[in-house]
Amino acid sequence: MSRISIAGLGVSGSFLAYLLARKGFKVEGYDLARRYFKPCGDAMSVKELTRRVVKATGSELAQARRFSIKVEGEEIAYLDLKPSPWVMVDKGKLVGALREMAEAEGASLKYGKRELRTVTVDARGPFAGRAGEQVNAISILARTRWEPGEVSLDLTVSRRGTFWIFPHDEDGRVVNLGVGFDRYVKPGVLRQIALRYFTRKLGRFEELRSGVAPILIWSPVRLRNGPLLVGEASGLVGRLNGEGNRMALYSAAALADALARGYPDAEKVLEVYRERTMRFVNEVRTSLLLLDLVGRFPVPLIKEAMKAAPDGLWESWLRTELTLERLLSLLPEALRSTALSAFGRVPGQPRA
Ligand SMILES: Cc1cc2nc3c(=O)[nH]c(=O)nc-3n(C[C@H](O)[C@H](O)[C@H](O)COP(=O)(O)OP(=O)(O)OC[C@H]3O[C@@H](n4cnc5c(N)ncnc54)[C@H](O)[C@@H]3O)c2cc1C
């Protein structure tokens, strides 16, 4: 029987363990902790696969329907979106249920301070990254009063970061507050920045839980063998918004298919895996390009471009449908030609 060992049983590793065990692989998995916890905004974009997984794990907390997009605190767009593009999830419950489902299919999962002798798949998320590739972000769960179903995203162009307020229940009593920048900030300083900002926005709130965790913003996308990488470990995470939950599930599904079709032919496995994840790789590259653009142009120009952006652009972004081509078609002409002359070509298309 084909044996697969997985290091890291978070979102991608636990789902992969389940899918492979179902396909008849002998799966061995390992994680540092039995109870999954990692600070996160807990938002998951709603797509066919994510909807199915959230339903199967019973992990939905709330739906995000209204979005206030701000630049440096000033609201520039307000969107009321139906159907809801994001669902807020209890990630501990989602991962816990996926682990149980994997074990029910015969996977052997172990926890604690030991390592696997051989690792076929590295699913350790941002902990698989190298020094210099990670930044950090803080998430605070807080009791307060908030408009149910509403999301606030405040983009700070000058400091290249985003402050978020996400609903964490359907009643507007618990919210997930957080911030991340494009560079490493000491956890204590990040916490001070967050507390100052959210106290100004919300007044007093009761902190229920908080934590800082790494996120791979400056890592290249790595889809390689020895070991195979999946989820955030492979660099599949949005560079502007730190979105990694959806890609963790989709890349796990892609890798399970690739292993089922190609194993033990490593080249074949990689070929299928790359083909199946191509659109996520392109999405990540677009977000990296946008992050780079924000740094190359004067802050006032970027702010003006954001303010001038049509609602369609923000909706595409929130629905994770913003391809580079769509972005360029929606940006004002002046910025489009500046962007094209700065980069010379649209990535993915041959140089002239
Ligand atoms: C503050 C913050 C907010 C975020 N908000 C969002 C959001 O709202 N929406 C979104 O989509 N994404 C968000 N993300 C990103 C998202 O959390 C990750 O991209 C996603 O969890 C990646 O899933 P994964 O399975 O690849 O890794 P993880 O879910 O991180 O799982 C990695 C697993 O590896 C285990 N591990 C670590 N080291 C070892 C080791 N040495 N041996 C064995 N196991 C190990 C860990 O215990 C963990 O269980 C956020 C990230 C941060 C830090």
Ligand as a Chemical Component Dictionary entry (heavy atoms), coordinates in Angstrom:
data_LIG
# 
_chem_comp.id                   LIG 
_chem_comp.type                 NON-POLYMER 
_chem_comp.pdbx_formal_charge   0 
_chem_comp.three_letter_code    LIG 
# 
loop_
_chem_comp_atom.comp_id 
_chem_comp_atom.atom_id 
_chem_comp_atom.alt_atom_id 
_chem_comp_atom.type_symbol 
_chem_comp_atom.charge 
_chem_comp_atom.model_Cartn_x 
_chem_comp_atom.model_Cartn_y 
_chem_comp_atom.model_Cartn_z 
_chem_comp_atom.pdbx_ordinal 
LIG C1  C1  C 0 -3.230 36.807 12.290 1  
LIG C2  C2  C 0 -3.575 36.047 11.031 2  
LIG C3  C3  C 0 -4.808 36.261 10.423 3  
LIG C4  C4  C 0 -5.168 35.519 9.288  4  
LIG N1  N1  N 0 -6.430 35.700 8.783  5  
LIG C5  C5  C 0 -6.819 34.945 7.734  6  
LIG C6  C6  C 0 -8.164 35.041 7.267  7  
LIG O1  O1  O 0 -9.006 35.738 7.824  8  
LIG N2  N2  N 0 -8.516 34.285 6.197  9  
LIG C7  C7  C 0 -7.623 33.450 5.574  10 
LIG O2  O2  O 0 -7.999 32.795 4.597  11 
LIG N3  N3  N 0 -6.360 33.320 6.030  12 
LIG C8  C8  C 0 -5.942 34.030 7.100  13 
LIG N4  N4  N 0 -4.673 33.868 7.593  14 
LIG C9  C9  C 0 -3.789 32.873 6.951  15 
LIG C10 C10 C 0 -4.208 31.451 7.356  16 
LIG O3  O3  O 0 -4.255 31.378 8.773  17 
LIG C11 C11 C 0 -3.202 30.425 6.835  18 
LIG O4  O4  O 0 -2.805 30.728 5.526  19 
LIG C12 C12 C 0 -3.788 29.008 6.876  20 
LIG O5  O5  O 0 -4.037 28.596 8.206  21 
LIG C13 C13 C 0 -2.799 28.058 6.218  22 
LIG O6  O6  O 0 -3.187 26.716 6.438  23 
LIG P1  P1  P 0 -2.054 25.604 6.462  24 
LIG O7  O7  O 0 -2.704 24.315 6.642  25 
LIG O8  O8  O 0 -1.154 25.773 5.301  26 
LIG O9  O9  O 0 -1.192 25.966 7.768  27 
LIG P2  P2  P 0 -1.718 26.062 9.304  28 
LIG O10 O10 O 0 -3.190 26.121 9.376  29 
LIG O11 O11 O 0 -0.912 27.169 9.898  30 
LIG O12 O12 O 0 -1.251 24.691 9.912  31 
LIG C14 C14 C 0 0.101  24.395 10.155 32 
LIG C15 C15 C 0 0.155  23.255 11.182 33 
LIG O13 O13 O 0 1.512  22.837 11.300 34 
LIG C16 C16 C 0 1.763  22.571 12.662 35 
LIG N5  N5  N 0 3.215  22.648 12.882 36 
LIG C17 C17 C 0 3.992  23.750 13.004 37 
LIG N6  N6  N 0 5.278  23.372 13.198 38 
LIG C18 C18 C 0 5.307  22.032 13.190 39 
LIG C19 C19 C 0 6.334  21.046 13.315 40 
LIG N7  N7  N 0 7.617  21.388 13.510 41 
LIG N8  N8  N 0 5.992  19.755 13.233 42 
LIG C20 C20 C 0 4.708  19.380 13.042 43 
LIG N9  N9  N 0 3.686  20.258 12.916 44 
LIG C21 C21 C 0 3.982  21.557 12.976 45 
LIG C22 C22 C 0 0.974  23.623 13.407 46 
LIG O14 O14 O 0 0.741  23.223 14.755 47 
LIG C23 C23 C 0 -0.308 23.687 12.574 48 
LIG O15 O15 O 0 -1.295 22.807 13.034 49 
LIG C24 C24 C 0 -4.259 34.589 8.714  50 
LIG C25 C25 C 0 -3.005 34.395 9.300  51 
LIG C26 C26 C 0 -2.662 35.109 10.452 52 
LIG C27 C27 C 0 -1.324 34.866 11.096 53 
# 
loop_
_chem_comp_bond.comp_id 
_chem_comp_bond.atom_id_1 
_chem_comp_bond.atom_id_2 
_chem_comp_bond.value_order 
_chem_comp_bond.pdbx_ordinal 
LIG C1  C2  SING 1  
LIG C2  C3  SING 2  
LIG C2  C26 DOUB 3  
LIG C3  C4  DOUB 4  
LIG C4  N1  SING 5  
LIG C4  C24 SING 6  
LIG N1  C5  DOUB 7  
LIG C5  C6  SING 8  
LIG C5  C8  SING 9  
LIG C6  O1  DOUB 10 
LIG C6  N2  SING 11 
LIG N2  C7  SING 12 
LIG C7  O2  DOUB 13 
LIG C7  N3  SING 14 
LIG N3  C8  DOUB 15 
LIG C8  N4  SING 16 
LIG N4  C9  SING 17 
LIG N4  C24 SING 18 
LIG C9  C10 SING 19 
LIG C10 O3  SING 20 
LIG C10 C11 SING 21 
LIG C11 O4  SING 22 
LIG C11 C12 SING 23 
LIG C12 O5  SING 24 
LIG C12 C13 SING 25 
LIG C13 O6  SING 26 
LIG O6  P1  SING 27 
LIG P1  O7  DOUB 28 
LIG P1  O8  SING 29 
LIG P1  O9  SING 30 
LIG O9  P2  SING 31 
LIG P2  O10 DOUB 32 
LIG P2  O11 SING 33 
LIG P2  O12 SING 34 
LIG O12 C14 SING 35 
LIG C14 C15 SING 36 
LIG C15 O13 SING 37 
LIG C15 C23 SING 38 
LIG O13 C16 SING 39 
LIG C16 N5  SING 40 
LIG C16 C22 SING 41 
LIG N5  C17 SING 42 
LIG N5  C21 SING 43 
LIG C17 N6  DOUB 44 
LIG N6  C18 SING 45 
LIG C18 C19 SING 46 
LIG C18 C21 DOUB 47 
LIG C19 N7  SING 48 
LIG C19 N8  DOUB 49 
LIG N8  C20 SING 50 
LIG C20 N9  DOUB 51 
LIG N9  C21 SING 52 
LIG C22 O14 SING 53 
LIG C22 C23 SING 54 
LIG C23 O15 SING 55 
LIG C24 C25 DOUB 56 
LIG C25 C26 SING 57 
LIG C26 C27 SING 58 
# 
